[in-house]
């Protein structure tokens, strides 16, 4: 594998693994179907394509930032930003769907949102274009946070 293609394969593979893990920890069963949800919630089928686009944008941002990084310290920072974000990304679905605790997921989503904002801020000085590729992720997590809150409010207590 050419070293110029390595970031593409690594970022693409990471996005794929995150998508698979997110899907595997998001069982849509009777419990979820019975939750009271707001009328503005997208249909269940829309979440997979939305996350696919978002993870593709994040992988693109990672590759662009990596290639634009001026030195090893900047590359280390990029890895830390994406690594922290991956941890928070992976934590939300198990809390909401597997533990059946949307209230705990609502607390966790604050950290997920902050990690996406940190990606935007951290990538900005390295590559503004890469930072802009993070904006769909930030918008979606903002929307998902509002949706998570609406579900918690409509279904308390857990």
C-alpha positions in Angstrom: 0.0 0.0 0.0 1.4 3.4 -1.0 2.0 5.7 2.0 -0.1 8.4 0.3 -3.1 6.0 0.3 -2.6 4.9 3.9 -4.6 7.7 5.5 -7.5 7.0 3.2 -7.6 3.3 4.0 -7.2 3.9 7.7 -9.8 6.7 7.9 -12.2 4.8 5.7 -11.7 1.6 7.7 -12.2 3.4 11.0 -15.4 5.0 9.7 -16.6 1.6 8.5 -15.9 0.0 11.9 -17.6 2.8 13.7 -20.6 2.5 11.5 -20.8 -1.2 12.0 -20.4 -0.8 15.8 -23.0 1.9 16.0 -25.5 -0.2 14.0 -24.7 -3.3 16.1 -25.5 -1.4 19.3 -28.8 0.1 18.0 -31.4 -2.6 18.2 -34.8 -1.3 17.1 -37.1 -3.5 19.1 -40.4 -3.3 20.9 -39.0 -1.1 23.7 -37.9 1.5 21.3 -41.0 1.4 19.1 -43.2 2.0 22.2 -41.4 5.1 23.3 -43.3 8.4 22.8 -41.4 10.3 20.1 -41.8 13.8 18.7 -43.6 14.1 15.3 -40.5 15.6 13.8 -38.4 12.5 14.3 -37.2 11.1 11.0 -38.3 7.6 10.0 -36.0 4.8 11.4 -34.7 4.0 7.9 -33.2 7.5 7.6 -30.7 7.1 10.4 -28.4 4.6 8.6 -27.9 6.7 5.5 -27.5 9.8 7.6 -24.8 8.2 9.7 -23.1 6.8 6.6 -22.8 10.3 5.1 -21.7 11.8 8.3 -19.0 9.2 8.9 -17.8 9.5 5.3 -17.5 13.3 5.8 -15.6 12.7 9.1 -13.2 10.3 7.3 -12.7 12.8 4.5 -12.0 15.5 7.1 -9.4 13.2 8.8 -7.6 12.5 5.6 -7.6 16.1 4.5 -6.3 17.3 7.9 -3.7 14.5 8.1 -2.4 15.5 4.6 -2.4 19.2 5.5 -0.7 18.7 9.0 2.5 20.6 9.1 4.3 18.3 11.5 4.1 15.2 13.7 2.7 17.2 16.6 -0.3 18.3 14.5 -0.9 14.7 13.3 -0.8 13.5 17.0 -3.4 16.1 17.8 -5.6 15.0 14.9 -5.4 11.4 16.2 -6.3 12.5 19.7 -9.3 14.6 18.5 -10.7 11.7 16.4 -9.9 9.1 19.0 -11.7 11.0 21.8 -14.7 11.5 19.4 -14.8 7.8 18.6 -15.0 6.9 22.3 -18.0 9.3 22.7 -19.6 8.1 19.4 -19.3 4.5 20.6 -20.8 5.2 24.0 -24.1 6.8 23.0 -26.0 3.9 21.3 -25.3 1.3 24.0 -26.6 3.7 26.7 -29.8 4.6 24.8 -30.7 1.3 23.1 -29.0 -1.5 25.0 -29.2 -0.1 28.6 -32.5 1.5 27.7 -31.4 4.7 29.4 -32.2 7.7 27.1 -31.7 9.9 30.2 -28.1 8.7 30.5 -27.6 9.0 26.8 -28.7 12.6 27.0 -25.9 13.3 29.5 -23.4 11.5 27.3 -24.5 13.3 24.1 -23.2 16.5 25.6 -19.7 15.0 25.6 -20.2 13.7 22.0 -21.3 17.1 20.9 -18.4 18.8 22.6 -16.0 16.3 20.9 -17.4 17.1 17.5 -17.0 20.8 18.2 -13.5 20.1 19.4 -12.9 18.4 16.0 -14.1 21.5 14.2 -12.0 23.9 16.3 -8.9 21.7 16.3 -9.0 21.1 12.5 -9.6 24.7 11.6 -6.0 25.9 11.9 -4.7 22.8 10.0 -7.3 22.8 7.2 -10.4 24.9 7.0 -11.8 22.6 4.4 -11.4 19.6 6.7 -13.1 21.6 9.5 -16.0 22.3 7.2 -16.4 18.6 6.5 -17.1 18.2 10.3 -20.1 20.6 10.2 -22.6 18.0 9.0 -21.6 15.8 12.0 -22.0 18.8 14.3 -25.4 19.6 12.9 -26.6 16.0 13.1 -25.4 15.5 16.7 -27.1 18.8 17.6 -30.4 17.5 16.0 -29.9 14.1 17.7 -29.4 15.8 21.0 -32.7 17.7 20.7 -34.4 14.4 19.6 -32.8 12.6 22.6 -34.1 15.3 25.0 -37.6 15.2 23.5 -37.7 11.4 24.0 -36.5 11.7 27.6 -39.1 14.4 28.4 -41.9 12.4 26.8 -41.0 9.1 28.6 -39.8 9.9 32.1 -39.0 8.2 34.4 -36.6 5.6 33.3 
